[in-house]
Amino acid sequence: MKKKIKLFDPYVGAKEKKYVLTALQSHNWASGAGSDFVRQFESKFCKYIGAKNCVSVNSGTAALHLALLASDVSGKEVIVPSLTFVSTAHAALYNNGKVVFADIDPNTLCMDPDSVKKKITKNTKVILPVHFAGMSADMKSLQNLAKESNSLLIDDAAHAAGAKFDGKKIGSLGDMSCFSFHPVKNLAMPTGGLVAVNHTNHKKMRQVLLSGRWCGITDRKEANYDIKTMGWNFYMNEFSAAIGLAQLSVLDKLNKKRMSVAAKFHKMINLERKMPLNNNCSYHFYWILVKNRDQFRKKLTSAGIETGIHYKPVHKMSMYANGVKLPITEQTSQQIVTLPTHPNLTEDDVDIIVNSVNNLV
């Protein structure tokens, strides 16, 4: 039977099993206020990325939702890339904001600062780049644009746990950064996300986030509490945090494995259009651009190699279609194929992927 090489596959070590058992035996499986493993994970991840404050939640979507809630985008514009998972755009609509799509840089596939600059208006409240596939967006240029336009810079770091920009960890550069710890991500949990806060009013924003993640609860003292604003059931459970704490202890090691896979792809795959090699990238996956994509992917599937398409552009979805033209995004989205980089790949797996791709191009 032919081995299947999965596109995503979370690493599981002895520490993950040990911590999950500890959470199970504790009988403290979840707390809206955050306790035990949740509190430990928040603290250690915050220190790891160098953020001022961190609030854990149950998904990357929840992280984006609450970050824009804390930014008060109602009636304001949020500039996002279209080559992303739809949650990046949905988060603006959850908070009654208006989505404005910018095009991408053809080399990194991250949001292009030049395109962003053309989209900024007096109504712009948030610039929201995505670190696509773990490659950092141009945070320096985007920081300057946010400052010039009196906007907030909130980065979607769903692909970027452990990634860097100019030697600084992603999560320490934006006013807020939103992480996803879905099982396919570099730091994997059953469910999980986090908002890292670096804004000058980070303490006040933290309170908004804490209230928002637990049904609006504030001023809690034992069994007594108040509800002042709307909130949601977005808190992280203890099992996810336990696994996340174990994953965090080996995140850099696992990302180095991803880097080694990406380096071999970059060197050996005989294509001109492929993901660049960058030592600061976390390589959530590795992308290539090909012609006749459907046929290409079918042949890789028959060779036992699972691939992906990240993503169908959001501005092409019926809900968001408004006639906007994003030529680089649109061309890229017709050709992109994503390849596995997860740390469970063997050397033989990587060779099979390289040889299979090269035999088709």
C-alpha positions in Angstrom: 0.0 0.0 0.0 1.4 3.4 -1.0 2.3 5.7 1.8 0.3 9.0 1.9 2.3 12.1 2.6 0.0 14.5 4.4 -0.1 18.2 3.8 -0.3 18.9 7.5 0.5 16.6 10.4 0.9 17.8 14.0 3.9 16.7 16.0 3.1 14.7 19.2 5.8 14.0 21.8 5.9 12.6 25.3 5.4 16.0 26.9 2.1 16.5 25.1 0.8 13.2 26.4 2.0 13.9 29.9 0.5 17.3 30.1 -2.9 16.2 28.7 -3.0 13.4 31.3 -2.2 16.0 34.0 -5.1 18.2 32.8 -7.4 15.2 32.6 -6.6 14.1 36.2 -6.8 17.6 37.5 -10.6 17.7 36.8 -10.1 21.3 36.0 -10.8 21.1 32.2 -12.0 24.7 31.5 -12.3 28.0 33.1 -13.6 31.2 31.5 -11.3 33.2 33.7 -8.3 31.2 32.6 -6.3 29.1 35.1 -3.5 26.5 35.4 -2.3 25.5 31.9 -4.1 28.4 30.2 -2.4 30.9 32.4 1.0 29.2 32.1 0.7 29.2 28.3 -0.3 32.8 28.1 2.6 33.9 30.2 5.2 31.7 28.5 4.1 32.5 24.9 4.0 36.2 25.8 7.6 36.0 27.0 8.6 34.0 23.9 7.3 36.5 21.4 8.2 39.6 23.5 4.7 41.1 23.7 3.5 43.4 26.5 0.3 41.4 27.1 -1.4 38.2 25.8 -4.9 36.9 26.0 -5.6 33.3 24.9 -8.8 32.4 23.1 -10.3 29.3 21.4 -9.4 30.1 17.8 -7.6 32.4 15.4 -11.0 33.7 14.3 -11.9 34.6 17.8 -8.5 36.4 18.2 -9.2 38.5 15.1 -12.8 39.2 16.2 -11.7 40.4 19.6 -8.7 42.4 18.4 -11.0 44.4 16.1 -13.6 44.7 18.9 -10.9 46.3 21.0 -10.0 48.6 18.1 -13.5 50.0 17.7 -13.8 49.7 13.9 -17.6 50.2 13.7 -18.2 52.3 10.6 -14.5 52.4 9.8 -12.3 50.7 7.2 -10.1 47.7 7.7 -7.5 47.1 5.0 -6.8 43.3 4.4 -5.3 41.1 1.8 -7.7 38.9 -0.2 -5.3 35.9 -0.4 -6.1 34.7 3.1 -8.6 32.6 5.0 -12.0 34.3 5.1 -11.8 35.0 8.9 -9.4 37.9 8.3 -12.2 39.7 6.5 -15.1 38.4 8.6 -13.5 39.9 11.7 -14.2 43.4 10.4 -17.8 42.6 9.6 -18.3 41.0 13.0 -17.6 44.5 14.4 -19.5 46.5 11.8 -16.4 47.6 10.0 -15.9 47.9 6.2 -13.5 45.5 4.4 -11.1 47.1 1.9 -8.9 44.7 -0.1 -5.3 45.4 -1.0 -3.1 43.4 -3.5 -0.1 41.3 -2.6 3.7 41.4 -3.3 4.4 38.8 -6.0 7.5 37.6 -4.3 6.2 37.0 -0.7 2.5 36.9 -1.4 2.1 39.1 1.7 0.1 42.4 1.5 1.9 45.0 -0.6 2.5 48.3 1.2 2.3 50.2 -2.1 -1.2 48.8 -2.6 -2.1 49.5 1.0 -1.0 53.2 0.6 -3.4 53.6 -2.4 -6.3 52.2 -0.3 -5.9 54.4 2.8 -8.6 57.0 3.3 -9.6 59.3 6.2 -11.9 56.5 7.3 -9.1 53.9 7.6 -8.9 52.5 11.2 -6.9 49.3 10.9 -4.2 47.9 8.5 -4.3 44.1 8.8 -1.6 42.2 7.0 -1.3 38.4 6.9 2.2 36.7 7.3 1.4 34.4 4.4 2.8 30.8 4.8 4.9 32.2 7.7 6.7 34.8 5.6 6.6 38.1 7.4 4.9 41.0 5.8 6.9 44.2 5.4 6.2 45.4 8.9 8.5 48.4 8.8 6.7 49.9 5.8 3.3 49.0 7.3 4.2 50.5 10.6 5.1 53.8 8.8 1.8 53.7 6.9 -0.2 53.1 10.1 1.6 56.0 11.9 1.1 58.4 8.9 -2.6 57.5 8.7 -3.3 57.4 12.4 -4.3 53.8 12.0 -3.7 50.7 14.1 -1.5 47.9 12.7 -3.0 44.5 13.6 -1.3 41.5 12.0 -2.8 38.1 11.3 -0.1 35.8 12.5 -2.0 32.5 12.0 0.9 31.1 10.0 3.7 32.8 11.9 4.3 31.3 15.3 8.0 31.6 15.8 8.6 33.7 12.7 10.6 36.9 12.8 11.0 40.3 11.1 14.3 42.2 11.4 15.3 39.8 14.2 12.1 40.5 16.3 9.5 37.8 16.8 6.2 38.2 15.1 3.8 39.2 17.8 6.0 42.0 19.2 5.6 44.5 16.3 2.0 45.3 15.7 -0.4 47.1 18.0 -2.0 43.7 18.2 -1.1 40.3 16.7 -3.6 37.4 16.2 -2.4 33.8 16.4 -4.1 30.6 15.5 -3.2 27.3 17.1 -5.5 25.1 15.0 -4.1 21.5 14.7 -2.5 22.2 11.3 -0.5 25.2 12.6 3.2 25.3 13.6 2.2 25.4 17.2 -0.8 23.0 17.2 -3.7 22.6 19.6 -7.1 20.9 19.2 -8.5 24.5 19.3 -6.8 27.7 20.2 -5.8 31.2 19.4 -4.2 34.2 21.1 -4.1 38.0 20.9 -0.8 39.6 21.6 -1.0 43.3 22.6 1.7 45.9 22.3 -0.4 49.1 21.9 0.4 51.9 24.4 -3.0 51.3 26.0 -2.3 47.5 26.2 -3.7 47.2 29.8 -7.0 48.7 28.8 -7.2 46.6 25.7 -6.4 43.5 27.7 -9.5 44.1 29.8 -11.7 44.5 26.7 -10.2 41.2 25.4 -10.8 39.3 28.7 -14.4 40.5 28.9 -15.0 39.8 25.3 -13.7 36.2 25.5 -16.0 35.3 28.4 -19.6 36.6 27.7 -18.8 40.2 28.7 -18.0 39.3 32.4 -16.1 42.0 34.3 -15.4 42.9 37.9 -15.6 39.3 39.0 -15.1 38.6 42.7 -15.8 34.9 43.5 -19.4 34.3 42.4 -20.2 38.0 41.9 -19.6 39.8 38.6 -21.1 42.4 36.3 -21.9 42.5 32.5 -21.3 45.9 30.9 -20.9 45.0 27.2 -21.4 42.1 24.8 -19.1 39.1 25.0 -18.7 35.6 23.6 -17.8 32.1 24.7 -14.2 32.3 23.3 -12.0 31.1 26.2 -9.3 28.4 25.7 -9.7 25.1 27.5 -7.1 23.4 29.7 -6.4 20.5 27.3 -5.5 22.8 24.4 -3.3 24.9 26.7 -1.6 21.8 28.0 -0.7 20.7 24.5 0.2 24.2 23.5 2.6 24.5 26.4 4.4 21.3 25.3 4.4 22.5 21.7 5.9 25.8 22.7 8.9 24.1 24.3 9.9 22.6 21.0 8.5 25.2 18.6 11.9 26.5 17.5 13.2 23.0 16.9 10.1 22.1 14.8 10.4 25.3 12.8 14.0 24.5 12.0 12.8 21.2 10.6 10.4 23.1 8.4 13.2 25.4 7.3 15.3 22.5 6.3 12.4 21.1 4.2 11.8 24.5 2.6 15.5 24.9 1.8 15.6 21.6 -0.1 12.4 22.5 -2.0 13.9 25.9 -2.8 17.2 24.4 -4.1 15.8 21.3 -5.8 12.4 22.1 -7.3 12.8 23.1 -10.9 10.4 26.0 -11.0 11.0 29.7 -11.3 8.0 30.8 -9.3 8.3 29.4 -5.9 8.5 30.5 -2.3 11.7 32.4 -1.4 14.1 31.2 1.2 14.2 33.4 4.3 15.7 32.4 7.7 13.1 34.4 9.5 10.2 32.5 8.0 8.3 29.8 9.9 7.2 27.9 6.7 3.7 26.9 7.7 3.7 25.4 4.2 5.7 25.9 1.0 4.1 27.3 -2.1 4.8 26.9 -5.8 3.1 28.4 -8.9 2.2 26.0 -11.7 0.2 25.9 -14.9 -2.6 23.3 -15.4 -3.0 23.2 -11.6 -5.9 20.7 -11.4 -4.1 18.1 -13.5 -0.8 18.8 -11.6 -2.5 18.2 -8.2 -4.3 15.1 -9.4 -1.0 13.5 -10.4 0.6 14.4 -7.1 -2.4 12.8 -5.3 -2.0 9.6 -7.3 1.7 9.6 -6.2 0.4 9.7 -2.6 1.2 13.4 -2.0 -1.5 15.6 -0.5 -1.4 19.3 -1.6 -3.5 22.4 -1.0 -4.7 25.6 -2.5 -4.2 28.6 -0.1 -6.5 30.4 -0.9 -9.4 31.2 -3.1 -9.3 35.0 -2.8 -11.9 36.4 -0.4 -12.9 39.2 -2.8 -14.0 36.5 -5.3 -16.5 35.0 -2.8 -20.1 36.0 -3.4 -20.5 37.6 -0.1 -17.5 40.0 -0.7 -17.6 40.4 -4.5 -17.8 44.2 -5.3 -15.9 44.5 -8.5 -12.5 45.3 -7.0 -9.5 44.3 -9.2 -6.4 42.7 -7.6 -4.3 41.5 -10.5 -1.5 39.9 -8.7 -3.8 38.2 -6.2 -6.0 36.9 -9.0 -3.2 35.5 -11.1 -1.4 33.9 -8.1 -4.6 32.3 -6.9 -5.1 30.5 -10.2 -1.6 28.8 -10.0 -0.7 28.4 -6.4 -0.1 24.9 -5.0 0.9 24.4 -1.4 3.3 21.6 -0.4 3.9 19.8 3.0 6.6 21.2 5.3 5.5 19.6 8.6 8.1 18.2 11.0 7.0 14.6 10.6 8.3 14.4 7.1 11.2 12.0 6.5 14.1 12.6 4.1 12.5 10.0 1.8 9.2 12.0 1.9 10.9 15.2 0.9 12.8 13.4 -1.9 9.5 11.9 -3.2 7.9 15.3 -3.2 10.8 17.0 -5.0 11.1 14.2 -7.6 7.3 14.0 -8.2 7.0 17.8 -8.7 10.1 17.9 -11.0 8.7 15.1 -13.1 5.6 17.2 -13.8 7.1 20.6 -14.6 
